[in-house]
Amino acid sequence: MTATLKMTERLLRQGRRYQALGQQQEAIQLFRRLTTFESLPPAIAEESRSRLAEIYLSTGRYAKARRVLAALLAQCPENARYHYWMATALNNDEFSDPNRAAEHYEESLRLRPTQADCLADYGLLLLRLGEPKRGLDHLRSAVEMAPDDVGILERLIQGLCEEGEVDEARRQLRLARFRRPRCSALRKLQNDFEFEQLRQTQIAKWFAGDVKGQGPRIVIPFAEAQSAPGPRRVRRDKPHAPPPPHSSPTVAQRHQPVSGRQSQRDSG
């Protein structure tokens, strides 16, 4: 084994340890250093880029993640996980094309159809792209594939609420609570859902004027209120000189009795 190979393996082990300990910046420096080596073994090169892309995704650096994933997909074009990561990086970046993210979601699911997370994320993206039926079908299929995953159920509830399917969202939550009545995460998800529905109902009643029999609310924009008819009242105050500063009492006046100071003021 050559000295270069020993050094690259040592750097890779150290980078894994940094990543496991949460020392992301130190891990990034090591993995980036590994990717600069020439004639690096393919397995070490792939793992270094894969871990580097994973850190970039977890820290929200999507542009850098896309650059690393482009090199990974050139090396491993049939890897479903890398396509899913590329779709995630494109989907979470507001400056990227969502249609490109959809292509990578589809390719990842073609290579490995049993990815519940990928299916759920793709369903939410389809809702954004104006395909509600396909989007909700993907979300329902993801929940059927992983019925005990609270995160995937949360994405289904989000999609159903966005499309106005509140009754189905409530049924899905009750069914999940029936299967796992002691799950605290499910209980929190249901409480958050019910609170949000109550808040939306109260807002609708407020604007409809159904609160305590009051009439409909009229919201007047600020610009319209400014341009209301009638004479404008403008203050015409004359300029006033600032008052003179207060004079501080002398040391003798501070120690003088109160009656003496009062008589001096009266005589003055």
C-alpha positions, 0 to 999 in steps of 0.5 A: 500500500502506497503512502498516498493511499494510507494518507487518504484512508487516514483522512477519510477516517478522520472526516467520518469521525468529525461528521459523526461528532457534528464538527461539520466545518472540520469534516468539510475541509477534510472531504474537500481536500480528499476530492483534490487528490489525483488518481484517488481510488473510486470508492474513496472519491465517491464516499468523500463527495457523498459525505460532502454533499450530505453535509451541504444539504443538512446545512442548507448550502444547496448551491454547493451541494448541487456542484458536488452532486453533479460530479457524483451523478457523472460518476454514478448516474444510476444511483437513486439516492444521489438523484433524490439529493439533487432533487432536494437541493433543487427543490429547496433553492428558490432560484432553481427550476422546480421542473428540474427537481421533478425530473430527478425525483422521477429518476430516483423513483424509477431506480428505486420505487420504495422511497417513501420520503422521496415520494412524499417530497415529490408529491408536495412539489407536484402540488406547487406545480399545479398537479393536485391529483398526482401530488395527493396520490403520491402523498397517500402512497407514501403514507401507505408505504411508511404508515408509522413515519410521522414526518411523512404523515405530516407532509400528507396533512400539509398537502391535504390542507393546502388543497382544502381537504380538511376532513380527510386530513382529520381522518388520517390523523385519527386513524394514525392515533388509533394505531399508535395512541401513545405516540407523543409526536402524533399527539402533537401533530394532531393538536397543532392541526386542530389549533390551526383549524380553530384559528382559521375558523376564528379569522373567517368569522371575524371578517364575516362579522359573526363575532357577537352579532356584529356587522361585517368588518370594514378594513380601510387601507391606509392610503384610502384613509389618507385621501379621504374627502374634507379639508386637511388640518395643518398646524401653524405653530409659531417657532418658539425659542428653547427654554433657558437651562436651569441654573444649579444651586451653589454649594452655600445654597445647597447647605442653606436651610429651606426657610432661608432659601425661601426668603431669598426667593421671596425677596428676589 
